[in-house]
């Protein structure tokens, strides 16, 4: 995977007062507010710039930067010896991954702060660090939309600091999209008739999330990638080989998933959701071979996934809905399948731990 970077240029000349502009849904208007719980107007409600706000002679450009005429500048002779030598590139920042969040915003904020990725105000403070969320932002927990808002805001803040914050598609993103788009429309579940609405409620869907769900949240979720490869780690949400059904390369899988969502066929989206809900392909006999089939196809030396809570993988059976009085003890990621798989779902929904981990793992 070729990683890009986002830089922001700066022109010379007199300071220009900026006015609010309509932002892309992935960079909502509240990105400049403080704190992880900051609320704002919908991005589409931002006021358009007024001509009166521009200085006389100012000509707006596509990037809304001032146009500098040659006569506006002062020519200065610079001694080449005084110019500092260019610094060698330092390479990408450290890599972190986050397991399933499921609406537990407070726990997420605390875990990110513990890793010095965000400060006490909930803002990005990790410079060029790279942060990947492995999916499942909503359902079961109290504030799934707040989690999505935080991830979207951190994506903008991290990019401005030379790093990035990105996210993968989880089965609960597909479930929420389906419940919003198709509601009670019957779908062929393979075991009779089902609906996305019923499945969403059965799997911890929260009415408060649905009430606060807006178009920019839906668009953001629908554009998430399903698989990525970073630093020899193959990142995906579910511990299943079902990704192989959607393509023989990472690009093909991601394109196929997006095209499926774009066609907006309820049965197709249900089949996608059903396959992404499969689990435990790497746990039992033949698990290492299953992991190798993914690595051989998509690249990498280890799979990093969420989806299946670590207590389930360890055979410590509990309840994902937190009904077990004796919560599992999760200290960190679980390495298994002959060392080829790293599980990152710490079971926060069952009184486990929301995991944020730097990669590669210490040997």
N, C-alpha and C positions, 0 to 999 in steps of 0.2 A: 504494500500500500504506500503510495506516495503522499507524504504529508505536506500540506501547504501551510502558509502563514498569512496572517492578515496584518498589513501595515497601514499606518495612517499618516499621510503627508501633511505638511504645514507650509503655507505660503508666507511671503513677507508682505510688508505694507501695513497700513493703518488697521487697527483692530476693528472688526465688523461685528455689530450686535446680531446674534443669531436669533431666529425665531423658530418655533416648533414646526417640525415637518412630519408628514405621515410616514410612519416606519413600517418596515416589513414585519410580518407576523412573527418572525423568528427573533426580532429585536424589539420587544414591546416597549411602549413609552415609559414604563416604570423602571427601566434598567438603571436610571440614574437616581432612583430613590434609595434611601438607606434602609437596611434591615431586611431579613428574609421574609418578613410578613407585610412589606409595603404593598399598598393597593393603589391602583391608578385607573384612569379612564381606559376604555378600549382603544387600541392603537388607531382605529379608524376615526376616533373622535378628536384627534389632534388638530389644532387650528392651522390652516394654511398660512404660509408666509405672506406678509403684506408688503407692497412696494414701498410704503413709507419707511419701512425699517432699514432699507438699504441706503448707504451714503450716495451723494450725488456722483454720477459717473460710473456707478457700480453696475456691472453686467453679470447676472446670474449665469452659472455654467451648470453642466450636468451634475457635478459634485458639490455645487453650492459653495465654491471657494472664490475669493476675490480674484479678478483678472488684473495682473500686474503689467502695466505698460513699461517699456524700457525707460521712458522719461521719469517714471516714479521711483527709480532705484538710484542708488549712489554707487559708483564704481570705486572699489577699494583695492589697492595693491596688497597682496598677501605674500609674505615671505614663506616660500615652500618649507624652509627649515622649521617654521613654527607650527606647521600643520601636523597633528598627531598621526602616527602611522595607523593604517587600518588594523583593527583587531581581528584575529582569526575567529571563525565561526565556532561557537561553543556547542553546537548540536542541539537536539531537542531537549526539552525539560523532562523531569522525572514523570513516570507513568503511574497513574492510580486507577483503580477500578472500584465501582460501588455495586454491591449486591441489591437484591430486591428491597424496595422502600415501602410500597403498599400504604401510602398515605401517612406514614409516621414522620411528619415534618420535623418535630422537635428532636427526635432521635437522629435524623439526618443532619440537621444543623450541628448538633453536638459532635457527631462523628467527623464531619468535615472540619470543624474547628480543632478537634484533637489532632488531626493530621496537618494543621496549619495551612489549609487550603482556603478557608474564609476567616475573616476577622470577627471581632466581637459584635460588629454591626451586621454580620452576615454577608459581607462583600468579599469578592475575590481578592486574595492577598498572596497568591502563590506564583506570581510572575509567569514564566514560561512553562509551568507544569501542564501536563496533559491528563485530563480526567474523563473517564468513560463510565457511564451508567449502563448497566446490563439489562435494563427494562423492568417493567412492572412498577409503575409509579403510583397507581391508584388501587382502590378496593381494599376492603377489610379495615384499613386504618382511617383516622378521622379527617385527614386533609389532603386528599390526593391532588386536587387542583392547586393547592398551595405548593405542593412538591413540584408540579410541572412548572408553575410560575417561577419558582426558585431556580430550577435547572435552566429555563429559558433566559433568565436574567444573568446567571453565571456564565452562560455561553457567550453573551455579549461582553461581559466584563473580562473574561479570560482572554478572548480574542484581542481586545484592546491592550492587554498586558503582554501579548506575545505568546500566550499559551492557547489552550482550548479546553472546552467542556462539551462533550458530545454524548449521544445516547443511542441505544439500540431498541428495537421493537420487541416488546414482550407480549406474551399471550393475553395479558390483561389490557394492553393498549388495543389489541384487536377486538377484545370483548367489549370494551367501552365504545369504540368506534361502531361496532355492530349494533349495540343496544341503542345508540343515538340514531344511527341511520335507518335501521330496519325494525326496531321495536318488537312488536308482537307478530311480525310477518313469519309464517311458518317456514322452516328450512328442513331439508332432508338430513337428519343427523346420522344416518346409518343404522340407528336403532329405533326408528320411528320419527315422529314429528317433534321438533323443538323450536324454540325462539331465542333470539339473542337476549331479549329482555328477561326472560325467565332464567337463563344461564347466568346473566350478569348479577341478578339478585341472589341466586344460589351461591355464587362465588364471592360474596361480600360486597356487592355494589352498594355505594352510598348515595342516598338521595341528595345530600348536600353537594356532592361532586357533580351529579347530573344537572342540578339547578344552576351551578356556577360555570358549567362547561360552555365555552364560547368558540366561535369559528376559528380563531387563531390557535386555540388548543387543538382542535380537530385537525387543522392543516398541518400543524407541527407533528402530531402523532403519525399522520398518514405518510409523512415523508421520511420517517426514521428508517435507517438501514437495519437489516436483520443480522448481518454478519460483517465483521471487520477483522483485519489482521494487523497487529501492531507489535513491533519488536519481537517477532517470532511467537507471539501469543495470538491464537485464534479466538476471538471474542464472539460469543453468541449468548442468547438468553437461555434456551432450553437444552437440557442434557438429552438430546435426541439426534438421530441421524436423519430425521425427516427433511432437514435442509437440502439433502441430496436430491430430493424430489423436485426442487425448484431451480436447479442449475448446476453446472460443473465448474463454475468460477464464482468468486465472491460478487463480482459485478452482475453476473447473470442472476444469481439468487436475489440480490437487492432489487434489480429491475423487475423481475417476475413478481415479487411481492408488491411493489408499487403499482405495477400494471393491474394486478388482481384487485387492489383496492380502488383503482381508478375506474375499472369496469363496473364496480358497484353492484355486482350480482350477489344476492344474499347467500345462495348455496355455495358459491366459490369462496366467499369470505369465511363462511362457516367452516369449510374444509380446511382453509388455511389456519383458522383458530384451533380447530381440532388437532391438527398435526403439530402445531407449536405448543400444545398442551401436553403432549406425550413426554414421559420422563423415565429416568432410571436406565437409559440405554448403556450407560458407562459403568454401572454399579456392579452387576453380577457377572457370572461367567461369560466370557466373550466381550466384556466391557472395554478392555484395552484395544481389541481388534476394532470395535465400533469407533473408538476415538481415532485410531489410525486411519480409518476410512475417510474421516473428515480432514485430518491433517494431510493425507496423501492427495486429496482433491483440492483443498483450498490453501494449503501451505501452513507453516508454523510448526513449532515443536511441542506446544501444549495448548489444550483447550481451556478456556476460562469461561465459566457459565454461572448463571443464577438458577432460578426456577424451582429446583428441588431443595427444600430446606436441609441443611446439613444433618440435623437430628434424624430425618428420614433416611438419609444415605448411611448413617451409622446404625440404623436399626433402633434408635431411641424413639419409639412411636409416640407421637403426641398429637395435638390438634392445632391445625393452622389458624383456627379461630380463637385460640387462647383459652380453651376450656379446661386444659390440664393444669391443675393447681401446682404441680411440680415442674416448673419450666426447665428446659434443657440448658446445659452449660455449654456455650459456644465461645471459644477463646479466639478463634481466627479461621481463616480459610481451611478447607479440607482437601488435601492432596490424595488422589486415589487413582485407580486404573493404571497400575504400574508406573505411577508418577506422571502420567500423561494428561490428567485432568485436575483442574482446580475448581472447587465449588465455592461460590461466594454468597449464597443465600443463607445468612446466619439465623433465619427463623424469627425475625422481629415480630411477626404476627402471633407467635406462640411463646412470647416472653424470652426469646433468644436475644440475638445481638445484630444490629445493623452494621454490616461490615464495609469499611473503606480500607483498601489495601494497596500499598505500593508494590509494583512489580519491577523486576522479577523478585520472587520470594527468596529470602535468604536461604542458602543451602544448609 
